[in-house]
Amino acid sequence: MGKQDEAVSRSQRGRTDKALGHRLKRLRNEAMKPADARGDGGKGERPTAVALDLGWGRLLFAQSFADNEQIVEAMHQEGPARRDIAFYIRDPHVLLSLAPQELFLDPSHTYRLDLSTYRAGKRQARGYFIRRLASQADAEAVNAIYHSRGMVPVRPDFFWTNRDSRAVVYLVAEDVATGDVIGTVTGVDHHRVFDDPENGSSLWCLAVDPQCPHAGVGEMLVRQLAEHFKARGRSFMDLSVMHDNEQAIALYEKLGFHRIPVFAVKRKNPINEKLFTHPPAAYDQLNPYARIIVDEAHRRGVAVDITDADAGFFRLSFGGRSIHCRESLSELTSAVAMSICDDKAVTRRIVEKAGLKVPEQLDAASGRKEIEAFLKKHGSVVVKPARGEQGSGVAVGLETVEDVENAVAAAKKVCDRVLLESFFEGEDLRLVVIDYRLVAAAVRRSARVVGDGRSTIKKLIENQSRRRAASTGGESRIPIDDETRRCVAGAGHTLDSVPAEGMEVVVRKTANLHTGGSIHDVTEEVHPALVDAACTAARAIDIPVVGIDFMVQSPSRPEYVFIEANERPGLANHEPQPTAERFVDLLFPRTGLKSAKQALGARE
């Protein structure tokens, strides 16, 4: 080897050794060095047992505790329905040995962003903006997002009381067009909390509304928080993320976060149960509608036996009672009630006799002249298969005989018998009735995309469909089919059109979740007349769990037209309403919170 080659080799080896040395030094500093929680370079008094209340639980900064015994004692004080986290645990094996029956090691990774080297991204928020939490309505919207993501809710007044805190930062993302809060993140300034000698900060509770139509909201929330702490001179921003949350980890690594070997410890409680116990066999194969019920049953100590995960079948057992279910359809629903719901024409006749308002209906086999007369009378019609679910084969707002005939041909692929109904303009309202009482009401809105000035409608649909699938466990996608093309054409576009930035384009007329629709809770504002009609329909069909669909002018007004009854309503996506809780109450009333309180009260 020549001298020049040797020089190059030494240079490369030197750079490699230097980089390796830097990584080893960083690893040693972050993993093994005892944390010094004294401010002012160690000259001030050391804060002790710092536990920051964040509403959903307390964040215990382990470096501020005198010893592991003190951390265990603090974890004993966790409140009911709360999730305390002891963070920055350096020797979890020692800590757990002190209370192995009570504590467990959180299966999450810790990631750190070095704010001294962080550079702001060039991407701009489109269709939304980031701001601080500023009202009680913001707090309630954040809680709704927490519910939708299975996170522990916070009292709205807690958010409001701490809105001006210098130690805790609450950011929200607001949709420009609707004013809805579509994302949230919480930041903690360690310097403000306990005069952190490492001058750090941390990120918590990043969550985006599953119904969010915009891309990149989570990334922009993280960036905004990082820029906030960087501007205040903080050295780093840490976060904790579940080890199997590949999507989130990919985002954090893209933004420059690197993993550090520090740990979190939590207390064994019903909220955390899935993290320290094994779920039932085949649990991961269940869809969200079965999983929400299984989770609630498991939380109450009801035994779960998954009999067919792909189809959503499971058996719940408690004491001497055992009930077989398929999602929200159980053995308590009779075959007769199920048959009534299965045939839309029969359902219509049953509820009409009970006094409900129903649309005029025509069998598609009546002939072209009858269809023409029906269309002329109503101006616009709905075509639907007599039997079917999840919106398959349904076409809405048809105004020409040709469109009706094409829709009938498509609907016949789902069911040989096809129906025409008069079209009622308005909003699609789903009312979930359990034990003949309303549990949840939600407006279902049809799939729509928002233009960015660059992408075609087809590309926007594909992007939106991908986000909807990710947020619903693959249950919601926007199909690109003849119905989508017809709907887009009706708005004066084609799939290759490029809508202007901020322009909203409705791409499906039906509002089913499975075809890309979104669902928005309106339980608190639904009119009593609509509630009475839904409960009357449930009693007429004699079905204990049912989803009643109305078309309404507004959820707060009494006008409606009955559309159909679903014997197996999806109980997911109705947050914050307790749909799964009420379902398990129906099946096993002695396992509910009320029964537990009565039992405890009897002993006192």
C-alpha positions in Angstrom: 0.0 0.0 0.0 1.4 3.4 -1.0 1.9 6.3 1.4 -1.1 8.2 0.0 -3.4 5.2 0.4 -2.2 4.7 4.0 -2.9 8.3 4.7 -6.4 8.1 3.3 -7.0 4.8 5.3 -5.8 6.5 8.6 -8.0 9.5 7.9 -11.1 7.3 7.3 -10.3 5.2 10.4 -9.8 8.3 12.5 -13.1 9.7 11.5 -14.8 6.3 12.2 -13.1 5.9 15.6 -14.0 9.5 16.5 -17.7 8.9 15.6 -17.7 5.6 17.5 -16.1 7.3 20.5 -18.8 10.0 20.4 -21.6 7.5 20.3 -20.1 5.5 23.2 -19.7 8.7 25.2 -23.3 9.7 24.6 -24.5 6.2 25.5 -22.5 6.3 28.7 -23.7 9.7 29.7 -27.3 8.9 28.9 -27.5 5.4 30.4 -25.1 5.1 33.3 -24.4 8.5 34.7 -26.5 9.1 37.8 -28.9 12.0 37.2 -28.1 15.1 39.3 -31.4 16.9 40.0 -29.8 19.9 41.7 -30.1 23.2 39.9 -27.4 25.8 39.4 -24.8 23.2 38.6 -25.4 21.3 41.7 -25.1 24.2 44.1 -28.7 24.7 45.0 -31.1 22.6 47.1 -32.2 19.4 45.5 -36.0 19.2 44.7 -37.4 16.0 46.2 -40.1 13.6 45.0 -41.3 15.7 42.0 -44.6 14.4 40.7 -46.3 16.6 38.1 -50.1 16.2 37.8 -51.1 16.1 34.1 -54.8 15.3 34.6 -54.6 11.7 33.3 -52.1 10.9 36.1 -48.9 12.0 37.6 -45.5 12.2 35.9 -42.9 11.2 38.5 -39.3 12.4 37.7 -37.3 9.5 39.1 -34.1 11.6 39.3 -35.7 13.8 41.9 -36.4 11.0 44.3 -34.0 10.0 47.0 -34.1 6.3 46.4 -36.2 3.6 44.8 -38.2 3.0 47.9 -39.5 6.5 47.7 -40.6 6.0 44.1 -42.5 2.8 45.1 -44.2 4.7 47.9 -45.2 7.5 45.5 -46.6 4.9 43.0 -48.8 3.5 45.9 -50.6 6.9 45.9 -51.9 6.6 42.3 -55.5 7.8 42.1 -58.5 5.8 40.8 -58.9 5.8 37.0 -55.4 7.4 36.6 -52.2 6.3 35.0 -49.1 7.5 36.8 -45.7 7.2 35.1 -42.4 7.0 36.8 -40.0 8.3 34.1 -36.2 8.4 33.8 -35.8 5.1 35.7 -32.1 4.2 35.4 -32.2 0.8 37.3 -35.6 -0.7 36.6 -34.6 -4.2 37.7 -33.9 -2.9 41.2 -37.0 -0.8 41.4 -39.3 -3.7 40.2 -37.7 -6.1 42.7 -39.2 -3.9 45.5 -42.8 -4.3 44.3 -43.0 -7.0 41.7 -46.8 -7.6 42.3 -47.7 -3.9 41.9 -45.3 -2.4 39.3 -44.3 -3.4 35.8 -41.8 -2.1 33.2 -43.6 -0.1 30.5 -43.0 -1.8 27.1 -42.1 1.6 25.5 -38.9 3.1 24.1 -37.6 6.5 25.0 -36.5 8.8 22.2 -34.6 12.1 22.4 -34.4 15.0 20.1 -31.2 17.1 20.5 -32.6 20.7 20.2 -29.2 22.2 19.7 -28.9 20.6 16.3 -32.6 20.4 15.4 -33.6 22.4 12.3 -37.2 23.5 11.5 -38.8 21.7 8.6 -39.8 23.5 5.4 -43.2 21.8 5.2 -46.1 24.2 5.9 -49.4 23.3 7.5 -52.2 23.3 4.9 -55.8 23.5 5.8 -55.0 23.7 9.6 -52.9 25.7 12.0 -51.2 25.0 15.4 -52.0 27.1 18.4 -52.3 26.9 22.2 -55.3 25.5 23.9 -57.5 28.6 24.6 -61.0 27.6 25.7 -63.2 25.1 27.5 -64.4 23.9 24.1 -60.8 23.2 23.1 -60.4 21.1 26.3 -63.5 19.1 25.5 -62.4 18.5 22.0 -59.0 17.3 23.2 -60.8 14.9 25.5 -62.8 13.6 22.6 -59.6 12.9 20.7 -58.2 11.1 23.8 -61.3 8.9 24.0 -61.0 8.1 20.3 -57.4 6.9 20.8 -58.1 4.9 23.9 -56.2 7.4 26.1 -57.2 8.4 29.7 -59.4 11.5 29.6 -58.7 14.6 31.6 -61.3 16.8 33.4 -61.9 19.8 31.1 -61.5 22.2 34.0 -58.0 20.8 34.6 -57.0 21.9 31.1 -58.6 25.2 31.6 -57.0 25.8 35.0 -53.5 25.0 33.6 -53.9 26.8 30.3 -51.4 29.6 31.3 -48.9 27.2 33.0 -45.3 27.9 32.1 -44.3 24.4 32.9 -46.9 22.5 30.8 -47.7 23.5 27.2 -51.0 22.4 25.5 -51.0 22.7 21.7 -53.9 22.0 19.4 -54.3 21.8 15.6 -57.4 23.6 14.3 -59.0 22.9 11.0 -59.3 26.2 9.0 -62.5 25.4 7.3 -64.5 23.9 10.2 -62.8 25.3 13.3 -62.6 21.7 14.7 -59.7 20.7 16.9 -58.1 17.8 15.0 -54.9 17.1 16.9 -53.2 17.8 20.2 -49.9 17.4 22.0 -48.7 18.2 25.6 -45.2 19.5 26.4 -43.5 19.6 29.8 -40.6 22.0 30.5 -38.4 20.2 33.0 -36.5 23.4 33.9 -39.8 25.0 35.0 -40.9 21.9 36.9 -37.8 21.1 38.9 -34.9 23.3 37.7 -33.6 20.4 35.7 -29.8 20.6 35.6 -29.9 18.8 32.2 -32.2 21.6 30.9 -34.6 19.1 29.3 -38.2 18.9 28.2 -40.5 16.2 27.1 -43.5 15.4 24.8 -46.6 13.6 25.9 -50.1 12.7 24.6 -49.6 13.3 20.9 -52.9 12.4 19.3 -54.7 13.1 16.0 -58.4 12.8 15.4 -59.1 9.6 13.4 -61.5 11.6 11.3 -58.8 14.2 10.4 -58.8 14.9 6.6 -55.3 16.5 6.5 -51.9 14.9 6.2 -48.9 15.6 8.5 -50.8 17.0 11.5 -48.9 14.8 14.0 -45.6 15.9 12.5 -46.4 19.6 12.6 -47.5 19.3 16.3 -44.2 17.6 17.2 -42.2 20.3 15.2 -44.1 23.2 16.8 -43.4 21.8 20.3 -39.8 21.3 19.5 -39.4 24.8 18.2 -41.2 26.1 21.3 -38.7 24.5 23.6 -35.7 25.3 21.4 -36.7 29.0 21.5 -36.7 28.7 25.3 -33.2 27.3 25.4 -33.9 23.8 26.3 -31.3 21.2 25.4 -33.5 18.2 24.4 -37.0 16.9 24.1 -37.7 13.3 25.2 -40.8 11.1 24.6 -42.0 7.6 25.3 -43.5 5.5 22.5 -44.8 1.9 22.5 -42.2 -0.5 21.1 -44.6 -1.8 18.4 -45.9 1.6 17.2 -43.9 1.4 14.0 -45.7 4.4 12.4 -44.9 6.7 15.3 -41.3 5.5 15.6 -40.8 6.1 11.9 -42.1 9.7 12.3 -39.8 10.4 15.3 -36.7 9.0 13.6 -37.5 11.0 10.5 -37.5 14.1 12.7 -34.1 13.3 14.1 -35.0 11.6 17.4 -32.6 8.9 18.6 -33.4 6.2 21.1 -31.9 6.4 24.6 -31.7 3.7 27.2 -33.9 5.1 30.0 -37.1 3.5 31.1 -40.6 4.1 32.5 -42.4 2.1 35.2 -46.2 2.0 35.7 -48.5 0.5 38.2 -50.7 -2.5 37.5 -54.2 -1.3 37.1 -57.2 -1.9 34.8 -56.1 0.9 32.5 -52.7 -0.6 32.0 -53.8 -4.3 32.0 -53.1 -4.9 28.3 -49.5 -3.9 28.8 -48.6 -6.5 31.5 -51.0 -9.4 30.6 -51.3 -11.4 27.5 -54.5 -10.8 25.5 -56.6 -13.8 24.4 -55.4 -15.9 21.6 -56.1 -14.4 18.1 -56.8 -11.0 19.7 -54.8 -9.2 17.1 -57.0 -10.6 14.3 -60.1 -9.0 15.7 -61.5 -5.9 14.0 -62.1 -2.7 16.1 -65.8 -3.5 16.6 -65.1 -6.8 18.3 -62.0 -5.6 20.1 -63.7 -2.7 21.9 -66.1 -5.3 23.5 -63.4 -7.8 24.3 -61.3 -5.0 25.9 -64.2 -4.0 28.1 -65.0 -7.6 29.1 -61.4 -8.3 29.9 -61.2 -5.1 32.0 -64.1 -6.3 34.1 -62.8 -9.8 34.6 -65.2 -11.4 32.2 -63.6 -14.5 30.5 -63.1 -14.2 26.8 -62.8 -17.1 24.3 -62.3 -16.0 20.7 -64.0 -18.6 18.6 -63.5 -17.1 15.1 -61.3 -13.9 15.0 -61.7 -13.2 11.3 -65.5 -13.1 11.5 -65.5 -11.4 14.9 -67.0 -14.2 17.0 -66.2 -14.6 20.7 -67.8 -16.1 23.8 -68.0 -14.1 27.0 -68.4 -15.9 30.3 -68.9 -14.7 33.9 -70.1 -16.9 36.8 -72.6 -19.4 35.4 -73.5 -17.2 32.4 -72.0 -17.6 28.9 -73.0 -15.6 25.8 -71.8 -16.1 22.3 -71.3 -12.8 20.3 -70.4 -11.6 16.9 -69.2 -8.1 17.6 -72.3 -6.4 19.0 -74.7 -9.1 17.9 -75.3 -11.6 20.7 -77.5 -14.5 21.6 -79.9 -12.0 23.2 -81.0 -10.9 19.7 -83.6 -13.3 18.4 -83.5 -14.8 14.9 -86.8 -13.1 14.2 -85.4 -9.7 15.1 -82.3 -10.3 13.0 -84.5 -11.4 10.0 -86.5 -8.2 10.3 -83.4 -6.1 10.1 -81.9 -8.2 7.4 -84.8 -7.3 4.9 -85.0 -3.5 4.5 -88.6 -3.8 3.1 -89.8 -5.8 6.1 -88.0 -3.4 8.5 -89.7 -0.4 6.8 -93.2 -2.0 7.2 -92.6 -2.9 10.9 -91.5 0.6 12.0 -94.1 2.3 9.8 -96.8 0.4 11.7 -95.2 1.6 15.0 -95.7 5.2 13.8 -92.3 6.1 12.4 -92.0 8.3 9.3 -90.6 6.3 6.4 -89.7 7.1 2.8 -91.8 5.9 -0.1 -90.4 2.7 -1.6 -90.6 0.9 -4.9 -89.3 -2.5 -5.9 -86.8 -2.1 -8.8 -88.4 -5.1 -10.5 -91.6 -3.0 -11.1 -90.6 -2.0 -14.6 -89.1 1.0 -16.4 -92.4 3.0 -16.5 -93.0 2.7 -12.8 -89.4 3.7 -12.1 -89.7 6.7 -14.4 -93.0 7.8 -12.6 -91.3 7.2 -9.2 -88.3 9.3 -10.2 -90.5 12.1 -11.7 -92.6 12.2 -8.5 -89.6 12.5 -6.1 -86.9 14.1 -8.3 -84.1 12.1 -6.7 -84.0 8.6 -5.4 -81.9 6.1 -3.5 -81.1 2.6 -4.8 -80.2 -0.1 -2.3 -80.1 -3.9 -2.1 -83.0 -5.3 -0.1 -80.3 -7.2 1.9 -76.8 -6.0 2.6 -74.6 -4.1 5.0 -71.7 -1.6 5.2 -73.2 0.5 2.4 -72.5 -2.1 -0.3 -74.4 -1.5 -3.5 -76.1 1.7 -2.2 -76.3 4.7 -4.5 -77.7 8.0 -3.3 -79.2 11.1 -5.0 -79.9 9.5 -8.5 -81.8 11.9 -10.8 -81.9 10.1 -14.2 -83.3 6.7 -15.3 -80.0 5.7 -16.7 -78.2 6.3 -13.4 -81.0 4.4 -11.6 -80.6 1.4 -14.0 -76.8 1.4 -13.6 -77.2 1.5 -9.8 -79.7 -1.3 -9.8 -77.3 -3.5 -11.8 -74.6 -2.8 -9.3 -76.9 -3.4 -6.3 -77.9 -6.8 -7.8 -74.4 -8.0 -7.3 -75.1 -7.7 -3.5 -78.7 -8.9 -3.5 -81.1 -10.1 -6.3 -83.8 -7.9 -4.9 -83.3 -4.2 -5.2 -85.3 -1.3 -3.7 -85.8 2.4 -4.7 -86.6 4.9 -2.1 -87.5 8.6 -2.2 -84.4 10.7 -1.4 -84.5 12.9 1.7 -81.9 15.6 1.7 -80.1 16.0 5.0 -77.6 14.5 7.4 -77.2 10.7 8.1 -77.8 10.1 11.8 -77.0 6.9 13.6 -78.6 6.2 17.0 -77.2 3.3 19.0 -79.9 1.9 21.2 -78.9 -0.7 23.9 -81.5 -2.2 26.2 -84.1 0.1 24.6 -82.2 3.2 25.7 -80.2 5.6 23.7 -76.4 5.2 24.3 -74.9 7.2 21.5 -75.9 9.4 18.6 -73.6 10.4 15.8 -73.8 12.2 12.4 -72.2 10.2 9.7 -70.7 12.3 6.9 -69.8 11.1 3.5 -66.2 10.8 2.3 -64.7 14.0 1.1 -61.2 15.3 0.2 -59.6 18.7 0.6 -57.6 20.1 -2.3 -53.9 21.1 -1.9 -53.6 22.8 -5.3 -51.1 20.1 -6.5 -52.7 16.7 -6.3 -55.4 15.1 -8.4 -58.7 14.0 -6.8 -57.6 10.4 -7.4 -54.4 11.0 -5.5 -56.2 12.9 -2.7 -58.7 9.9 -2.4 -55.8 7.4 -2.2 -54.0 9.5 0.5 -57.2 10.0 2.5 -58.1 6.4 2.2 -54.7 5.3 3.5 -55.1 7.6 6.5 -58.7 6.4 7.2 -57.5 2.7 7.0 -54.6 3.4 9.4 -56.9 5.1 11.9 -59.6 2.5 11.9 -57.6 -0.7 11.7 -58.3 -1.2 8.0 -62.1 -0.9 8.5 -62.6 2.4 6.5 -61.4 3.0 2.9 -62.7 5.1 0.0 -63.3 2.8 -3.0 -62.6 4.2 -6.4 -65.5 2.7 -8.3 -68.4 3.8 -10.5 -70.3 5.4 -7.6 -67.2 7.5 -6.7 -66.8 8.5 -10.3 -70.5 9.5 -10.6 -70.3 11.5 -7.4 -67.1 13.4 -8.5 -68.6 14.0 -12.0 -71.8 15.4 -10.3 -69.6 18.0 -8.7 -68.1 19.0 -12.0 -64.8 17.2 -11.7 -63.0 14.0 -12.9 -60.6 11.9 -10.9 -57.8 13.7 -12.8 -59.0 17.2 -11.7 -56.7 19.2 -9.4 -58.9 21.1 -6.9 -57.7 24.4 -5.6 -56.1 24.5 -2.1 -58.7 24.3 0.6 -61.5 23.2 -1.8 -63.6 20.4 -0.4 -64.9 17.8 -2.8 -67.5 15.2 -1.8 -66.4 11.9 -3.4 -69.2 9.6 -2.0 -72.9 10.3 -1.3 -73.3 7.4 1.2 -71.9 8.1 4.7 -71.0 4.6 5.7 -67.7 4.3 7.7 -66.7 1.3 5.5 -66.7 3.5 2.4 -64.6 6.3 3.9 -67.3 8.2 5.8 -66.6 9.9 9.1 -68.6 9.8 12.3 -69.1 12.8 14.7 -70.7 12.5 18.1 -73.9 14.5 18.7 -75.4 12.7 21.7 -75.7 15.8 23.8 -77.6 17.7 21.2 -79.9 15.1 19.6 -83.6 16.1 19.8 -85.8 14.1 22.2 -88.3 13.3 19.3 -85.5 11.4 17.5 -84.5 9.5 20.6 -88.2 8.5 21.2 -88.5 7.4 17.5 -85.3 5.3 17.7 -86.4 3.6 21.0 -89.8 3.0 19.5 -88.3 1.3 16.5 -86.1 -0.9 18.7 -89.2 -2.0 20.7 -91.2 -2.6 17.5 -88.5 -4.9 16.2 -88.0 -6.3 19.7 -84.2 -6.1 19.5 -82.0 -5.3 22.5 -79.0 -3.8 20.6 -79.5 -2.0 17.3 -78.3 0.9 15.2 -81.2 3.0 13.9 -80.4 5.2 10.9 -82.4 8.4 10.2 -82.0 11.1 7.6 -82.5 14.4 9.5 -82.3 18.1 8.7 -80.3 18.6 11.9 -79.7 16.3 15.0 -81.2 19.1 17.1 -84.5 19.2 15.1 -87.4 16.7 15.3 -87.8 16.1 11.5 -86.6 12.7 10.3 -87.1 9.9 7.9 -86.3 6.3 8.9 -83.7 4.6 6.7 -82.8 1.3 8.2 -82.0 -0.7 11.3 -78.7 -2.5 11.8 -78.7 -5.6 14.1 -74.9 -5.5 14.5 -74.0 -1.8 15.0 -70.4 -0.9 15.3 -69.7 0.3 18.8 -66.3 1.7 18.0 -65.9 5.3 16.9 -68.6 6.7 19.2 -66.2 8.2 21.7 -66.7 9.5 24.3 -70.0 7.6 24.7 -69.8 4.3 26.7 -71.1 2.0 24.0 -69.0 -1.1 25.0 -69.7 -0.5 28.7 -73.5 -0.5 28.1 -73.2 -3.6 25.9 -71.4 -5.6 28.6 -73.8 -4.2 31.2 -76.6 -5.7 29.2 -74.9 -9.1 29.0 -73.5 -9.2 32.6 -75.2 -6.5 34.7 -73.4 -7.6 37.9 -70.0 -6.6 36.5 -70.8 -2.9 36.0 -69.6 0.0 38.1 -73.0 0.6 39.7 -73.2 -3.0 40.9 -69.6 -2.9 42.2 -70.4 0.3 44.2 -73.5 -1.3 45.6 -71.6 -4.4 46.6 -68.9 -2.3 48.3 -71.5 -0.2 50.0 -73.2 -3.3 51.4 -70.0 -4.3 53.2 -69.5 -1.0 54.9 
